[in-house]
Amino acid sequence: MNVKVIAEIGCNHKGNMKVAKEMIEVAAIFCKVDVVKFQKRNIKELLSEEEYNAPHPDPKNSYGKTYGEHREFLEFNIEQHKELKSYCEKFGLIYSSSVWDITSAKEIASLKPEYIKVPSAMNTHFKMLEWLFRNYEGDIHISTGMTTKAEIDSIVNLAIKEGRNKEVVLYSCTSGYPVPFEDVCLLEINELKEKYADKVKAIGFSGHHLGIAVDIAAYVLGAQYIERHYTLDRTWKGTDHAASLEPDGLRKLARDLRNVQKSLKYKGEILDIEEVQREKLKFKGY
């Protein structure tokens, strides 16, 4: 079972294109991941006026005087996303982005990425899902954090109704930053497989925990896409950095996942590597 390793840059670039490009380079050359993913929001569409003008809930992490200004500061426009997509492709990476509203969905779809991600917060935005199913030809990856089982059924049923379920990847996810191990709930992957494996393209895992051991287990349980938040420095200002992997952690994760992928097969009879040892060590009887 092939595994795809996704470096979720999100907004960890601090609204700086130079930082975003450096993160792409490091993810490709040093970490050797498969995908780099960003986020796209239309802030005025996403937030009410009251939410826009409210203070950031954690002021020390804010890049603006209000929450809306903070979010605007961290946004790249569609031309910048187009530039980032080209930059990813220069390094052999797949570019993707999460979309948080219909305007952003239309903008990112215009770039024709291999897939678009719908984050947990927006997976019940059925108008946006419907637009993607009807107008975007690539795969649609959907996280299931903070989502009831009935809501997941509704999402999958909509995909089936629109004839797009075989282009859907469902991600097991717990929405928290960071998530303690007892709340990761890895066996959710089994439940998603049992209920939806024959209905969707694949199952993934989006982790917000610490370390990299859990991700290996998620892959062995059947998650074909492993997504982790990624930063160059976990001490940077912003709410996602603390739950992100720095480059060395992401590099080790990608390495370990691919090594586990190589090992997940049946042995069959005696392997070539064993023949010499068999000749030398195996009891031959008297």
N, C-alpha and C positions, 0 to 999 in steps of 0.2 A: 504494500500500500504506500504509494508515493506521498510524501509530506511536503507542504509548502510552508515556509517560514516567513511571516509577515512582520515587518518593523513598522509599528504604528507611531509615526512622528506626531500625528495630530496637530496640536498647536505648540508642541515643545520647541519649535523653531523661534519662539518669542517674537513673531511678526517680522522676522529678518530673513530676507532671501539668501543672503550670504551664509547664514547659519543653516538654513534649510538645505542648501546645496552641499555644504560640508557634511551634513548628516547623511545625505544620499551617498556621497563618496565613501564615507566610512562604512555605511551599511553594506555597500557593494564590495569594496576592496578588502576591508578588514573583517567584517562580520559575515559576509558571504550569504546574505539572505536572498529570498526570491522576490519579495514584494516590498515596496515602500508605500505606506498609506498616509494620506493627509485628511483634513476635514474641511468642509465648505458650508458656510452659513450665510444667509441673508439676514442680517441682524434685525433690521426693521420689520421684516416679515415674521421672524421667529419670536421676538419679544414684544409684549405690550408696552405702551408708553410708560406705565408704572414700573414694569420690570426693567426697562431700558434706563430709567432715571434713578433706580434704586442703587444704593452702594453695593460694592462687591461684598459677598458674605464673609470673605477673608481678606480684608484690605491690604495686608502685607503682600498678597499675591496679585494685586490688581495692577493692570497697565493703563488705567484710566480713572477719572474721578467718579464715574458711575459704572455699573455693570455693563451697560450698553457700550460705553466708550472703551471699556476693557476688551470686550468682544470684538469691536471694530478694529482695535489696534492689532489684534492677532490674526485678522483675516487677510488672505491673499485674494486678489481679483482673478477673474477667469483667465486673463492673459498671463498672469503669473503662474497659475496652475498649468497652463499650456506649456510654459517654459520649463516648469518642474517636470512635467511628463517627458518632455524631450530630453531633459537632463538625466532622468532615470533610464531612459532607453539607451542613452550614450554609454551607460555603465552596465547594460544588460539586465536591468531591473524592470519588473512590472510596476507601473504606476497605478494607484487607485486612490479613491477618496470616499470618506463618509459624507452623506448629504443629510441636512437637517431641515430642509424645507423644499417646496416644489420648485422655486426659482433656482436654488442650488442644484437640485436634481437635473433640471433642464440644462443648466450650464455645464455641469460635469459630463452629462450624457453627450453633449456636443463634442467633447474631446474623444469620444469612443474608446474609453479605457476597457481593459479586459473584463473588469468587474467593478461594480459600484457597491459600497457598503451602506446598509441602513443600520444606524446605531440603535442600541436598546431603547433609548429615550424616544425614538421616533418610529418604532416598529408597529405602532397602532395608528400611525398617520396613514389611514387607508387610502385617502385621496392621492397621497404621494406614491404609495405602493402601486396603486392602480395605474398612475401615469407611467411609472417605470416599467411595469409589466407590459403596457400597451405600446410604449414608444422607444424603449431602450433595448437593444438587441444583445447586450452582453449578459454575463451572469450577475445575479443579485445576491449578495451575502447579507444575512440578517442575524443580528445578535439578539439573544433572548433574556438578557438581564432584566430584572424587575418586571417580569412578564408572567402573567398567570398561564396555567396550562390551557385554559379555555381560549385565551388570547392567542397563544401559539397555534392552536387548532384553527382559529379564524384566519390567521396569516397564511397558513399552509392551504387552507381551503380556498382562499382568494387566489393564490398562485395556481391552484389546480383549475379553478374556474376560468382563469385567463390563459390557461394552457402554457404556463411558464414554470411549473413546479420543478421540472428537470433542469432548470438553470438556477435553482435556489440552493444556497448553502446555508444551513442553520447552525449557529454557534451557541454552544453552551457557554454561559457567562454569568458571573455575579457582579453586580454593579456596586463597587466600593473602591476606595482609593486610599491605602491598599486594602486588600481583602485578607483577613486572617484565614489560616489554612482550614479551620473547621467550617468556614463558610464557602469554600471553593466548590464543594459538592460535585466532585468528579463523576460520581455515578449517574449524574444527570445526562452524561454522554450516552450511557447505556439506554436510558429511557428515550432520548431523542432518536437513537438508532432503532430501537424496537418499534416506535410509533411511526417514524417517518423515513427510514432508510430506503424503503421501496417507493417513496413518493417524491423525494428531493434528490438533488445531485450528490450531496455529501454533507457530512457533519464536521463542524469546526470547533475550535476552543479559543475563546478570547479571555486571557488571564490578566488579573490586576493584583496578583499576589507577589510575594517576595521570593527571590531565588528562581531556580530553573528545574528543580526536581519534579514539580507537579506537571509541567508541560510534557515531560517524557511519558509520564503515566497517562496523560490525556491522549497522546498519540497511540500508545499501546491499546488503550480502550477503544480507539477507532476514530479519533479526530484527525482528519486529513489536512486541515489548515490550522496552524498554530500562530496566533496573533498576540504580540506583546508590545506594550508601550515602550518607547525607546527615546533616550535622551543622551546628550553628550556629558551632562553633569547633573546628578540628582539633587544638587544643592541650588540649582537655578530657581529663580522666582516663577511660581506657577503651581497649580494644584495637582498636575499629573506627574511631575518629575519624581516625586517620592515613590510612586508605584511603577516606575519605569526601569528598564534595564539600561545600564551604561554599555558602551561598546564591547568591553571584554565579556560581560555577561551574555550579551546577545550573540557574540561570536561562539562562545562555548555552547550555548543552546542550539544554534544551527549545526555545529559540529556533532553534538551528542545525538540530536534527532536523526541526522543522516546516518550516523553509525548504528543507531538502533534500527533504522529502516533496513540497512544491509543485513542485520542479524535476524530479522523477523521472517524466517522461512523454515520449512521442515527439513530435517536432515536426510531422510531417505536411508540409503545403505551407507556403507563406509565411504567417507570422503577421501579425496586424494591426499589431503594433509595428514590423514590418519594412517595411510598405507605404510609409511616408513616406520611409524611408531608400532604399528601392529606387527610388522616383521621383527622388530627389535624386542618388544615387550610382551606381546600377547602369549598367554599360556597355551602351549601346543600339545599338552598331554604327554603321557609316557607310553 
